[in-house]
Amino acid sequence: MMKIRLGFVSNSSSSSFILAVKKDFQFTTEEVECLFEEQQADFPNMSKADIKYNLKTFVDELINGDIIWDCDIRDCLPTDMIVDMFREKGMILESLDVSSDSGQIINILSEKNIEKLKELINEN
């Protein structure tokens, strides 16, 4: 399980995500193409090869157990789109809304999350 933290600004809310990412996970060529097309306005100097490399680096870091901070990748990847792609694949176990003065306690081994994990593990 890995965590992506998005949108942190002091004195405001932010979102963090707990993911289940298999060690052999890769984004598809179609997903890279979609990201490339969508990111053109925000990253006009980035090639498809750049997007593919950045995505692979990002996923490798997640697989290695690193915590990914939005501020570390927002200059090279459209993080909101990536989170949406993980959500569509059912890989987000929990979404946490936190601010500087609050926190949440969540059991990631709840039946709901265990069922999600079983589905992800059994996918081919």
N, CA, C and O atoms as a DFTB+ gen file, in Angstrom:
496 C
 N C O
     1  1       0.820      -1.157       0.000
     2  2       0.000       0.000       0.000
     3  2       0.874       1.232       0.000
     4  3       1.860       1.310       0.733
     5  1       0.508       2.192      -0.825
     6  2       1.282       3.409      -0.951
     7  2       0.366       4.601      -0.739
     8  3      -0.857       4.460      -0.716
     9  1       0.954       5.753      -0.587
    10  2       0.191       6.966      -0.321
    11  2       0.617       8.046      -1.297
    12  3       1.808       8.261      -1.523
    13  1      -0.369       8.727      -1.874
    14  2      -0.108       9.914      -2.669
    15  2      -0.766      11.053      -1.924
    16  3      -1.929      10.942      -1.535
    17  1      -0.070      12.117      -1.722
    18  2      -0.655      13.280      -1.053
    19  2      -0.797      14.365      -2.097
    20  3       0.170      14.714      -2.774
    21  1      -2.008      14.903      -2.230
    22  2      -2.278      15.917      -3.239
    23  2      -2.755      17.216      -2.614
    24  3      -3.477      17.212      -1.617
    25  1      -2.353      18.301      -3.197
    26  2      -2.946      19.588      -2.931
    27  2      -2.706      20.190      -1.566
    28  3      -3.543      20.971      -1.111
    29  1      -1.617      19.879      -0.882
    30  2      -1.426      20.439       0.452
    31  2      -1.033      21.902       0.372
    32  3      -0.074      22.268      -0.307
    33  1      -1.776      22.717       1.062
    34  2      -1.463      24.126       1.255
    35  2      -1.704      24.380       2.723
    36  3      -2.737      23.975       3.256
    37  1      -0.774      25.044       3.393
    38  2      -0.961      25.243       4.830
    39  2      -2.280      25.962       5.079
    40  3      -2.689      26.829       4.306
    41  1      -2.930      25.591       6.161
    42  2      -4.220      26.151       6.572
    43  2      -5.348      25.835       5.597
    44  3      -6.345      26.557       5.561
    45  1      -5.216      24.800       4.827
    46  2      -6.314      24.376       3.967
    47  2      -6.376      22.858       3.978
    48  3      -5.486      22.187       4.500
    49  1      -7.428      22.338       3.401
    50  2      -7.567      20.889       3.376
    51  2      -6.737      20.295       2.246
    52  3      -6.334      21.002       1.323
    53  1      -6.489      19.017       2.325
    54  2      -5.771      18.306       1.280
    55  2      -6.308      16.889       1.222
    56  3      -7.056      16.462       2.101
    57  1      -5.928      16.176       0.201
    58  2      -6.360      14.792       0.051
    59  2      -5.146      13.898      -0.042
    60  3      -4.155      14.229      -0.693
    61  1      -5.238      12.772       0.613
    62  2      -4.225      11.735       0.521
    63  2      -4.928      10.453       0.112
    64  3      -6.106      10.259       0.411
    65  1      -4.202       9.577      -0.575
    66  2      -4.794       8.350      -1.075
    67  2      -3.929       7.172      -0.683
    68  3      -2.706       7.222      -0.818
    69  1      -4.555       6.115      -0.199
    70  2      -3.862       4.877       0.081
    71  2      -4.168       3.939      -1.084
    72  3      -5.325       3.621      -1.357
    73  1      -3.110       3.504      -1.763
    74  2      -3.257       2.708      -2.980
    75  2      -2.767       1.284      -2.770
    76  3      -1.975       1.000      -1.872
    77  1      -3.256       0.409      -3.614
    78  2      -2.730      -0.949      -3.723
    79  2      -2.184      -1.079      -5.141
    80  3      -2.948      -1.142      -6.104
    81  1      -0.864      -1.120      -5.262
    82  2      -0.217      -1.165      -6.573
    83  2       0.601      -2.448      -6.665
    84  3       1.521      -2.664      -5.876
    85  1       0.259      -3.302      -7.637
    86  2       1.009      -4.537      -7.834
    87  2       2.418      -4.233      -8.335
    88  3       2.651      -3.214      -8.986
    89  1       3.348      -5.127      -8.025
    90  2       4.740      -4.873      -8.400
    91  2       4.965      -4.887      -9.906
    92  3       5.986      -4.376     -10.367
    93  1       4.052      -5.453     -10.688
    94  2       4.219      -5.469     -12.139
    95  2       3.305      -4.459     -12.849
    96  3       3.148      -4.514     -14.068
    97  1       2.705      -3.542     -12.086
    98  2       1.767      -2.575     -12.669
    99  2       2.480      -1.612     -13.603
   100  3       3.580      -1.138     -13.318
   101  1       1.830      -1.335     -14.721
   102  2       2.275      -0.302     -15.665
   103  2       1.040       0.337     -16.269
   104  3       0.017      -0.324     -16.452
   105  1       1.134       1.617     -16.576
   106  2       0.060       2.251     -17.325
   107  2       0.131       1.764     -18.768
   108  3       1.214       1.503     -19.291
   109  1      -1.030       1.646     -19.406
   110  2      -1.082       1.169     -20.787
   111  2      -0.642       2.265     -21.755
   112  3      -0.597       3.443     -21.401
   113  1      -0.323       1.862     -22.969
   114  2       0.031       2.818     -24.019
   115  2      -1.106       3.804     -24.239
   116  3      -0.868       4.994     -24.443
   117  1      -2.341       3.314     -24.198
   118  2      -3.506       4.192     -24.382
   119  2      -3.594       5.235     -23.260
   120  3      -3.943       6.388     -23.514
   121  1      -3.284       4.840     -22.042
   122  2      -3.318       5.781     -20.923
   123  2      -2.217       6.840     -21.052
   124  3      -2.427       8.009     -20.727
   125  1      -1.047       6.417     -21.531
   126  2       0.034       7.376     -21.774
   127  2      -0.393       8.363     -22.853
   128  3      -0.176       9.567     -22.721
   129  1      -1.004       7.852     -23.925
   130  2      -1.494       8.718     -25.008
   131  2      -2.514       9.727     -24.478
   132  3      -2.457      10.909     -24.815
   133  1      -3.445       9.255     -23.650
   134  2      -4.470      10.123     -23.080
   135  2      -3.837      11.217     -22.223
   136  3      -4.195      12.390     -22.335
   137  1      -2.897      10.825     -21.371
   138  2      -2.210      11.816     -20.535
   139  2      -1.464      12.820     -21.387
   140  3      -1.475      14.016     -21.095
   141  1      -0.813      12.341     -22.444
   142  2      -0.070      13.230     -23.330
   143  2      -0.997      14.265     -23.965
   144  3      -0.689      15.457     -23.997
   145  1      -2.131      13.792     -24.468
   146  2      -3.083      14.708     -25.106
   147  2      -3.647      15.721     -24.108
   148  3      -3.769      16.906     -24.419
   149  1      -3.985      15.251     -22.924
   150  2      -4.592      16.113     -21.909
   151  2      -3.604      17.112     -21.312
   152  3      -4.008      18.201     -20.903
   153  1      -2.348      16.770     -21.255
   154  2      -1.371      17.615     -20.582
   155  2      -0.768      18.685     -21.468
   156  3       0.003      19.513     -20.983
   157  1      -1.092      18.696     -22.743
   158  2      -0.450      19.628     -23.664
   159  2      -0.537      21.091     -23.230
   160  3       0.423      21.840     -23.410
   161  1      -1.659      21.508     -22.666
   162  2      -1.802      22.905     -22.239
   163  2      -0.904      23.222     -21.047
   164  3      -0.315      24.301     -20.979
   165  1      -0.800      22.281     -20.106
   166  2      -0.010      22.521     -18.900
   167  2       1.475      22.224     -19.076
   168  3       2.315      22.840     -18.419
   169  1       1.803      21.277     -19.965
   170  2       3.188      20.862     -20.175
   171  2       3.501      20.859     -21.675
   172  3       3.758      19.800     -22.247
   173  1       3.483      22.034     -22.317
   174  2       3.616      22.061     -23.783
   175  2       4.956      21.563     -24.316
   176  3       5.037      21.175     -25.481
   177  1       6.000      21.564     -23.506
   178  2       7.321      21.136     -23.983
   179  2       7.617      19.672     -23.686
   180  3       8.733      19.209     -23.922
   181  1       6.632      18.937     -23.170
   182  2       6.858      17.550     -22.787
   183  2       6.432      16.602     -23.912
   184  3       5.337      16.725     -24.461
   185  1       7.306      15.668     -24.242
   186  2       7.015      14.694     -25.296
   187  2       6.303      13.475     -24.700
   188  3       6.199      13.333     -23.481
   189  1       5.816      12.602     -25.585
   190  2       5.223      11.341     -25.130
   191  2       6.254      10.512     -24.370
   192  3       5.929       9.877     -23.367
   193  1       7.479      10.520     -24.844
   194  2       8.542       9.773     -24.166
   195  2       8.771      10.326     -22.756
   196  3       9.016       9.565     -21.820
   197  1       8.690      11.652     -22.609
   198  2       8.840      12.257     -21.282
   199  2       7.727      11.796     -20.346
   200  3       7.981      11.423     -19.201
   201  1       6.487      11.826     -20.847
   202  2       5.343      11.401     -20.033
   203  2       5.506       9.934     -19.643
   204  3       5.298       9.571     -18.486
   205  1       5.879       9.090     -20.608
   206  2       6.053       7.657     -20.335
   207  2       7.142       7.446     -19.279
   208  3       6.956       6.659     -18.351
   209  1       8.266       8.136     -19.413
   210  2       9.358       8.020     -18.448
   211  2       8.905       8.496     -17.059
   212  3       9.159       7.826     -16.058
   213  1       8.239       9.647     -17.003
   214  2       7.776      10.188     -15.717
   215  2       6.782       9.250     -15.044
   216  3       6.842       9.049     -13.831
   217  1       5.867       8.674     -15.824
   218  2       4.904       7.722     -15.265
   219  2       5.603       6.484     -14.726
   220  3       5.287       6.011     -13.634
   221  1       6.562       5.955     -15.499
   222  2       7.283       4.765     -15.043
   223  2       8.041       5.057     -13.756
   224  3       8.029       4.245     -12.831
   225  1       8.690       6.193     -13.689
   226  2       9.422       6.578     -12.476
   227  2       8.469       6.697     -11.295
   228  3       8.764       6.217     -10.200
   229  1       7.330       7.336     -11.520
   230  2       6.305       7.521     -10.493
   231  2       5.811       6.165      -9.977
   232  3       5.756       5.945      -8.767
   233  1       5.454       5.266     -10.883
   234  2       4.946       3.946     -10.498
   235  2       6.041       3.140      -9.796
   236  3       5.768       2.469      -8.800
   237  1       7.275       3.199     -10.304
   238  2       8.381       2.482      -9.656
   239  2       8.556       2.952      -8.206
   240  3       8.789       2.140      -7.311
   241  1       8.445       4.247      -7.985
   242  2       8.572       4.776      -6.626
   243  2       7.448       4.250      -5.738
   244  3       7.686       3.887      -4.586
   245  1       6.220       4.206      -6.271
   246  2       5.100       3.659      -5.498
   247  2       5.338       2.188      -5.160
   248  3       5.134       1.758      -4.025
   249  1       5.773       1.428      -6.162
   250  2       6.011      -0.001      -5.955
   251  2       7.102      -0.223      -4.906
   252  3       7.047      -1.187      -4.142
   253  1       8.086       0.666      -4.871
   254  2       9.165       0.561      -3.892
   255  2       8.745       1.030      -2.498
   256  3       9.538       0.964      -1.558
   257  1       7.513       1.499      -2.359
   258  2       7.015       1.896      -1.048
   259  2       7.254       3.349      -0.700
   260  3       7.045       3.752       0.444
   261  1       7.690       4.147      -1.666
   262  2       7.917       5.560      -1.393
   263  2       6.589       6.295      -1.258
   264  3       5.593       5.925      -1.880
   265  1       6.591       7.332      -0.442
   266  2       5.439       8.223      -0.337
   267  2       5.635       9.308      -1.387
   268  3       6.675       9.966      -1.418
   269  1       4.657       9.492      -2.232
   270  2       4.741      10.454      -3.324
   271  2       3.997      11.722      -2.921
   272  3       2.818      11.676      -2.568
   273  1       4.680      12.827      -2.974
   274  2       4.071      14.125      -2.656
   275  2       3.754      14.835      -3.962
   276  3       4.558      14.844      -4.893
   277  1       2.582      15.422      -4.013
   278  2       2.149      16.152      -5.200
   279  2       3.186      17.188      -5.615
   280  3       3.462      17.339      -6.805
   281  1       3.756      17.895      -4.669
   282  2       4.722      18.945      -5.006
   283  2       5.966      18.378      -5.691
   284  3       6.667      19.108      -6.392
   285  1       6.246      17.099      -5.501
   286  2       7.402      16.487      -6.143
   287  2       7.147      16.120      -7.605
   288  3       8.091      15.979      -8.382
   289  1       5.890      15.967      -7.980
   290  2       5.606      15.509      -9.350
   291  2       4.769      16.477     -10.165
   292  3       4.627      16.287     -11.373
   293  1       4.210      17.509      -9.547
   294  2       3.280      18.362     -10.299
   295  2       3.923      19.085     -11.467
   296  3       3.215      19.518     -12.376
   297  1       5.249      19.231     -11.473
   298  2       5.922      19.880     -12.595
   299  2       6.153      18.937     -13.767
   300  3       6.569      19.374     -14.840
   301  1       5.885      17.645     -13.572
   302  2       6.160      16.708     -14.662
   303  2       4.985      15.770     -14.972
   304  3       5.035      15.034     -15.957
   305  1       3.925      15.786     -14.141
   306  2       2.780      14.913     -14.389
   307  2       1.488      15.590     -13.930
   308  3       1.481      16.317     -12.937
   309  1       0.390      15.346     -14.663
   310  2      -0.923      15.856     -14.235
   311  2      -1.495      14.950     -13.140
   312  3      -2.205      13.990     -13.439
   313  1      -1.192      15.249     -11.883
   314  2      -1.489      14.337     -10.784
   315  2      -2.978      14.047     -10.613
   316  3      -3.340      12.923     -10.266
   317  1      -3.845      15.021     -10.845
   318  2      -5.281      14.758     -10.702
   319  2      -5.733      13.673     -11.675
   320  3      -6.533      12.807     -11.322
   321  1      -5.216      13.725     -12.903
   322  2      -5.567      12.703     -13.891
   323  2      -5.051      11.336     -13.479
   324  3      -5.734      10.330     -13.672
   325  1      -3.857      11.290     -12.916
   326  2      -3.281      10.014     -12.498
   327  2      -4.105       9.407     -11.374
   328  3      -4.381       8.207     -11.374
   329  1      -4.497      10.237     -10.416
   330  2      -5.346       9.749      -9.319
   331  2      -6.655       9.211      -9.888
   332  3      -7.132       8.163      -9.453
   333  1      -7.240       9.912     -10.851
   334  2      -8.475       9.431     -11.478
   335  2      -8.254       8.086     -12.161
   336  3      -9.129       7.221     -12.122
   337  1      -7.088       7.902     -12.789
   338  2      -6.793       6.632     -13.452
   339  2      -6.669       5.506     -12.423
   340  3      -7.170       4.405     -12.652
   341  1      -6.015       5.769     -11.303
   342  2      -5.938       4.764     -10.234
   343  2      -7.334       4.462      -9.695
   344  3      -7.659       3.309      -9.412
   345  1      -8.158       5.500      -9.555
   346  2      -9.523       5.314      -9.049
   347  2     -10.327       4.434     -10.004
   348  3     -11.041       3.533      -9.564
   349  1     -10.216       4.691     -11.311
   350  2     -10.935       3.888     -12.308
   351  2     -10.512       2.422     -12.268
   352  3     -11.316       1.538     -12.562
   353  1      -9.268       2.162     -11.911
   354  2      -8.762       0.790     -11.833
   355  2      -9.086       0.132     -10.495
   356  3      -8.748      -1.032     -10.280
   357  1      -9.744       0.873      -9.588
   358  2     -10.099       0.324      -8.281
   359  2      -8.907       0.155      -7.358
   360  3      -8.958      -0.650      -6.428
   361  1      -7.842       0.893      -7.595
   362  2      -6.616       0.727      -6.833
   363  2      -6.529       1.650      -5.615
   364  3      -5.598       1.528      -4.819
   365  1      -7.474       2.561      -5.459
   366  2      -7.475       3.438      -4.291
   367  2      -8.273       2.761      -3.193
   368  3      -9.480       2.558      -3.326
   369  1      -7.597       2.413      -2.109
   370  2      -8.274       1.770      -0.989
   371  2      -9.002       2.788      -0.132
   372  3     -10.137       2.563       0.287
   373  1      -8.353       3.895       0.121
   374  2      -8.946       4.933       0.959
   375  2      -8.541       6.295       0.445
   376  3      -7.449       6.470      -0.097
   377  1      -9.420       7.250       0.616
   378  2      -9.137       8.646       0.343
   379  2      -9.281       9.382       1.664
   380  3     -10.298       9.251       2.346
   381  1      -8.280      10.145       2.021
   382  2      -8.270      10.840       3.297
   383  2      -8.300      12.344       3.061
   384  3      -7.477      12.875       2.316
   385  1      -9.226      13.016       3.681
   386  2      -9.260      14.469       3.632
   387  2      -8.722      14.973       4.951
   388  3      -9.297      14.722       6.010
   389  1      -7.624      15.680       4.879
   390  2      -6.975      16.151       6.101
   391  2      -6.633      17.625       5.973
   392  3      -6.504      18.162       4.873
   393  1      -6.492      18.254       7.109
   394  2      -6.015      19.632       7.143
   395  2      -4.989      19.727       8.249
   396  3      -4.710      18.746       8.939
   397  1      -4.436      20.900       8.414
   398  2      -3.373      21.045       9.396
   399  2      -3.869      20.847      10.825
   400  3      -3.057      20.635      11.725
   401  1      -5.181      20.911      11.058
   402  2      -5.680      20.766      12.426
   403  2      -6.577      19.550      12.617
   404  3      -7.319      19.481      13.597
   405  1      -6.520      18.591      11.700
   406  2      -7.346      17.398      11.867
   407  2      -6.621      16.184      11.315
   408  3      -5.597      16.302      10.642
   409  1      -7.160      15.039      11.607
   410  2      -6.587      13.798      11.100
   411  2      -7.654      12.725      11.120
   412  3      -8.743      12.932      11.656
   413  1      -7.353      11.607      10.550
   414  2      -8.295      10.505      10.492
   415  2      -7.580       9.226      10.900
   416  3      -6.378       9.068      10.686
   417  1      -8.334       8.335      11.481
   418  2      -7.821       7.006      11.805
   419  2      -8.646       6.027      10.994
   420  3      -9.870       5.975      11.118
   421  1      -7.965       5.248      10.160
   422  2      -8.663       4.349       9.243
   423  2      -8.027       2.966       9.314
   424  3      -6.804       2.826       9.313
   425  1      -8.875       1.956       9.376
   426  2      -8.412       0.575       9.341
   427  2      -8.342       0.137       7.881
   428  3      -9.374      -0.092       7.250
   429  1      -7.123       0.020       7.342
   430  2      -7.012      -0.389       5.943
   431  2      -7.263      -1.883       5.770
   432  3      -7.365      -2.367       4.643
   433  1      -7.359      -2.604       6.858
   434  2      -7.668      -4.029       6.773
   435  2      -9.141      -4.310       7.060
   436  3      -9.491      -5.393       7.528
   437  1     -10.001      -3.334       6.779
   438  2     -11.436      -3.559       6.922
   439  2     -11.896      -4.562       5.863
   440  3     -11.194      -4.800       4.881
   441  1     -13.077      -5.148       6.067
   442  2     -13.583      -6.119       5.083
   443  2     -13.674      -5.507       3.696
   444  3     -13.353      -6.157       2.701
   445  1     -14.117      -4.242       3.631
   446  2     -14.245      -3.561       2.341
   447  2     -12.890      -3.501       1.640
   448  3     -12.794      -3.813       0.454
   449  1     -11.850      -3.105       2.360
   450  2     -10.527      -3.006       1.746
   451  2      -9.933      -4.365       1.450
   452  3      -9.242      -4.528       0.444
   453  1     -10.183      -5.339       2.296
   454  2      -9.699      -6.696       2.028
   455  2     -10.326      -7.227       0.744
   456  3      -9.649      -7.867      -0.061
   457  1     -11.618      -6.964       0.549
   458  2     -12.280      -7.401      -0.691
   459  2     -11.671      -6.699      -1.895
   460  3     -11.452      -7.333      -2.927
   461  1     -11.390      -5.395      -1.787
   462  2     -10.747      -4.672      -2.881
   463  2      -9.383      -5.282      -3.183
   464  3      -9.030      -5.486      -4.345
   465  1      -8.617      -5.573      -2.128
   466  2      -7.300      -6.173      -2.326
   467  2      -7.397      -7.532      -2.996
   468  3      -6.612      -7.836      -3.894
   469  1      -8.353      -8.355      -2.570
   470  2      -8.522      -9.672      -3.187
   471  2      -8.834      -9.528      -4.675
   472  3      -8.289     -10.262      -5.500
   473  1      -9.712      -8.582      -5.018
   474  2     -10.042      -8.371      -6.427
   475  2      -8.812      -7.966      -7.210
   476  3      -8.574      -8.477      -8.304
   477  1      -8.019      -7.043      -6.654
   478  2      -6.821      -6.588      -7.348
   479  2      -5.794      -7.702      -7.490
   480  3      -5.161      -7.827      -8.538
   481  1      -5.623      -8.501      -6.466
   482  2      -4.644      -9.584      -6.504
   483  2      -5.055     -10.650      -7.522
   484  3      -4.198     -11.224      -8.193
   485  1      -6.347     -10.915      -7.641
   486  2      -6.832     -11.969      -8.533
   487  2      -6.955     -11.535      -9.985
   488  3      -7.199     -12.373     -10.853
   489  1      -6.790     -10.224     -10.277
   490  2      -6.846      -9.777     -11.653
   491  2      -5.623     -10.276     -12.415
   492  3      -4.528     -10.381     -11.861
   493  1      -5.826     -10.575     -13.672
   494  2      -4.677     -11.022     -14.502
   495  2      -4.223      -9.941     -15.397
   496  3      -3.277     -10.128     -16.162
